[in-house]
């Protein structure tokens, strides 16, 4: 499940036209962060600022909720406008193959990713795990 309060959806006339999700991860041992993805906008609305609006909203909400950093795999020129940089990710890697130039990070709190090393791993919270278990139990009962 996405991090609590960090799943944003844009609708137009009752139809989903954009979405962004953030997930709990560890950026190396003991370094909580958020993984952004996907950011998606209906092709008919691309180029009108909806993706940027969703990005700024998710960054602002994550910062307001006290999160320290966001990481993602994406187009560096696009995400640079929001402050994402590959420089913060030099000591980190993803499990499995990935394009190093697309592995980007953003400190929401000063120094949150500075010196981070290791492999990104899913972490989640106990509350989210319990919610997932309840959802799984409901699916099995159905």
C-alpha positions in Angstrom: 0.0 0.0 0.0 1.2 3.5 -0.7 2.4 5.5 2.3 -0.4 6.9 4.4 -1.7 10.2 3.0 0.6 10.1 0.0 -1.5 8.6 -2.8 -2.9 11.5 -4.9 -5.4 11.2 -7.7 -6.7 13.9 -10.1 -10.1 13.5 -11.6 -12.0 15.3 -14.4 -15.7 14.6 -14.9 -15.5 11.6 -12.7 -12.6 10.0 -14.6 -9.0 9.6 -13.2 -6.7 11.7 -15.3 -3.6 11.7 -13.1 -2.0 9.9 -10.2 1.1 9.9 -8.0 2.1 7.4 -5.3 4.8 7.3 -2.7 5.9 4.2 -0.9 8.0 3.6 2.3 11.5 2.4 1.6 14.9 2.4 3.3 17.7 4.1 1.5 20.3 1.9 3.0 20.2 0.5 6.5 18.2 2.7 8.9 17.5 5.5 6.5 13.8 5.9 5.9 12.7 7.5 2.6 9.9 7.4 0.2 9.9 5.9 -3.3 7.9 7.9 -5.8 6.1 6.0 -8.6 4.2 6.0 -10.6 3.5 9.5 -11.7 1.0 9.2 -14.5 -1.1 11.7 -16.5 -3.7 11.0 -19.2 -1.9 11.5 -22.5 -4.6 14.0 -23.6 -3.7 16.2 -20.7 0.1 16.0 -20.8 1.8 19.3 -21.2 -0.8 21.2 -19.3 0.9 21.2 -15.8 -1.1 18.4 -14.2 2.1 16.3 -13.6 3.8 19.2 -12.0 0.8 20.0 -9.8 0.8 16.4 -8.6 4.5 16.4 -8.0 4.5 19.7 -6.0 1.5 18.5 -4.0 3.2 15.1 -3.2 6.5 16.8 -2.2 4.7 19.3 0.0 2.5 16.7 1.7 5.5 14.4 2.3 7.5 17.3 3.8 4.5 18.4 5.9 4.2 14.8 7.2 7.8 14.8 8.4 9.4 12.6 5.8 13.1 13.1 5.1 13.6 12.2 1.5 12.1 11.0 -1.8 13.8 8.8 -4.3 12.7 7.7 -7.8 13.7 6.3 -11.2 12.8 8.8 -13.8 13.8 11.3 -16.5 16.5 13.5 -14.9 15.7 16.7 -16.8 12.0 16.5 -15.9 12.5 15.8 -12.2 15.4 18.3 -11.8 12.8 21.2 -11.7 11.5 19.7 -8.4 15.0 19.5 -7.0 15.8 15.8 -7.7 19.4 15.0 -8.4 21.5 11.9 -9.1 24.3 13.3 -6.9 22.5 12.1 -3.7 22.3 8.6 -5.0 25.9 7.7 -5.7 26.2 5.3 -2.7 22.8 3.7 -3.3 21.5 1.1 -5.7 18.3 -0.7 -6.6 17.7 -4.4 -6.3 18.1 -5.6 -9.9 19.1 -3.7 -13.0 18.5 0.0 -13.3 19.8 3.0 -15.2 22.1 4.9 -12.9 21.4 8.2 -14.6 17.7 7.9 -13.9 18.1 7.1 -10.1 17.3 10.4 -8.4 16.8 11.7 -4.9 15.5 14.7 -3.1 16.2 15.7 0.5 13.1 17.0 2.2 15.1 17.5 5.4 18.7 18.7 5.2 21.1 15.8 4.9 18.5 13.0 4.8 20.3 11.2 2.0 23.8 12.5 2.5 26.2 9.7 2.7 23.5 7.0 2.2 24.9 3.6 1.1 23.3 0.3 0.3 20.4 -1.2 -1.6 17.0 0.4 -1.6 14.5 -1.9 0.2 10.8 -1.8 0.9 9.9 -1.0 4.5 6.3 0.0 5.0 4.9 0.6 8.4 3.2 -1.7 10.9 -0.1 0.1 10.3 0.2 -0.5 6.6 1.1 -4.2 7.1 -1.9 -4.7 9.3 -4.2 -3.0 6.7 -2.7 -5.2 4.0 -3.4 -8.3 6.1 -7.1 -7.2 6.7 -7.5 -6.5 3.0 -6.0 -10.0 2.2 -8.4 -11.6 4.7 -11.4 -9.9 3.1 -10.3 -11.0 -0.4 -10.0 -14.6 0.8 -13.4 -14.5 2.4 -15.1 -13.1 -0.7 
